[in-house]
Amino acid sequence: MSDEASSNGSSQHRRIAGRLVIATHNGGKLAEMRELLAPHGIEAVSAGELGLPEPEETGETFHANARLKAVAAANAARLPSFADDSGIVVDALGGGPGIFSARWAGPTKDFSVAMARIERLLQERGATTPEQRKAHFVSALCVAWPDGHVEEVEARTDGTLVWPPRGSNGFGYDPMFLPDGFDRTFGEMTSIEKHGLPPLGLGLSHRARAFIKLAEICLD
Ligand code: ITT
């Protein structure tokens, strides 16, 4: 794939139309990505429903891993494919777990273990005040077409890590993430509140904020 084919190397953005593969094997993300696409009337099928394999995430950035997943699905399904690579970046942990956010949950994908690991490391560093417990979520979104064209965007949401975790909505690290300006964690919000799209707001979650950017360039 050439850089000229990328949204970064060209002012020619491509519209998303027809059938789209959602290239994720994470049920929580899949639900959110479907919800974000729904108002745009896009017919979406998931990588799981198509039986597509889960590619190894060998990239060193969110952006690289999102592209790797979207391109793998586009090539396998011969359809435009939409991937998200995301994670939580904790200041006091030097940016960790970052792109390793899913891997911190181990093979059983147990995020209570992953959240407890973050909390243990914060305690070891004496990070007790909200200022010492700053973190942000990042979402890199990529849509790749079978002919090699890609469109890419990225966004973040800043917040503070609370302990113990609060709420049972959402997925992953949601119950310990308190977005700036709110008094409820993502785990205590409905998915609609977490997206924070109009008329509720101008985008709250990292994924909704990135999606707004994607919609501006690729959707009606
Ligand atoms: P796919 O690669 O199949 O999409 P994955 O879970 O492996 O699924 P990532 O590699 O992007 O996806 O890992 C991101 C992890 O970061 C994810 O497993 C979550 O635990 C966490 N994460 C990302 N967005 C989140 C959100 O909105 N709320 C809570 N946790 C989130």
Residues whose N, C-alpha, C, O or C-beta is under 5 A from the ligand:
A	BS01	ITT	A23 T24 H25 N26 D84 D85 S86 G87 I88 S101 A102 F171 G172 Y173 D174
